[in-house]
Amino acid sequence: MYRCQQCNTVVGPREKMIRIVVETRVKTYQVYRVSKQRGRDGAPERERVATATGTETARELKVCASCARELAAQQVA
C-alpha cells in the first residue's frame, strides 16, 4: 500500500507503483585511475583521468496507474 503523490489517494495492496521522473539535473562525474603505488598513509594513489557529464534524477513522483496514464498523455500533448 502506498499513497499516490498526484491524486493523494491510498492505493490498495498488490497495486503497481509507477515512478515518473519530474525533474533532472546535470551531474559531472570524475573518473579516476588507481595506481598500484601506495601513498604515505598506505592508501592507493588516485589520479584524475577524465571528467564525464550526465544527468541524474532530481525529483520523481510515485503515482498510481490511472495518474500515470494522465501524466503520460500530458507529456505527449
C-alpha positions in Angstrom: 0.0 0.0 0.0 1.2 3.5 -0.8 -0.3 7.0 -1.3 -0.3 8.4 -4.8 1.5 11.7 -4.8 -0.6 13.0 -7.7 -4.2 12.4 -6.5 -3.3 11.8 -2.8 -5.4 8.6 -2.6 -4.3 5.4 -0.8 -3.7 2.6 -3.3 -4.5 -0.9 -2.2 -2.1 -3.8 -1.8 -0.6 -5.6 -4.8 -1.1 -2.5 -7.0 1.9 -1.5 -9.0 3.6 1.8 -8.1 4.9 3.8 -11.0 7.7 6.3 -10.7 7.7 9.2 -13.0 10.7 11.5 -13.3 9.6 15.1 -13.0 13.0 16.9 -12.7 16.5 16.1 -13.7 19.8 17.9 -13.2 23.2 17.9 -14.8 25.9 16.0 -12.9 29.6 16.0 -13.5 31.4 12.8 -12.7 35.1 12.5 -12.1 36.9 9.4 -13.5 39.9 8.2 -11.5 42.6 5.7 -12.2 44.0 4.0 -9.1 47.8 3.3 -9.3 49.5 0.3 -7.7 51.7 2.6 -5.7 50.8 3.4 -2.2 50.9 6.9 -0.6 52.3 7.9 2.7 49.2 6.8 4.5 49.1 3.4 2.9 46.1 4.2 0.6 46.5 3.7 -3.1 47.1 6.9 -5.0 44.4 8.1 -7.3 44.9 10.2 -10.4 42.0 12.0 -12.1 41.9 10.9 -15.7 38.8 12.4 -17.2 35.5 14.2 -16.5 32.2 12.9 -17.7 28.9 14.8 -17.8 25.5 13.1 -17.4 22.0 13.6 -15.9 20.6 12.3 -12.7 17.1 12.3 -11.2 16.4 15.2 -9.0 12.7 14.6 -8.3 10.3 11.8 -9.1 6.6 11.1 -8.3 5.2 7.8 -7.0 1.8 7.5 -8.7 -0.9 5.0 -9.4 -1.7 3.6 -12.8 -4.5 6.0 -13.6 -2.5 9.1 -12.8 0.5 7.7 -14.8 -1.7 7.5 -17.8 -2.9 11.1 -17.3 0.7 12.4 -16.9 1.9 10.5 -20.0 -1.0 12.0 -22.0 0.0 15.5 -20.8 3.7 14.9 -21.7 2.8 13.8 -25.3 0.5 16.7 -25.9 
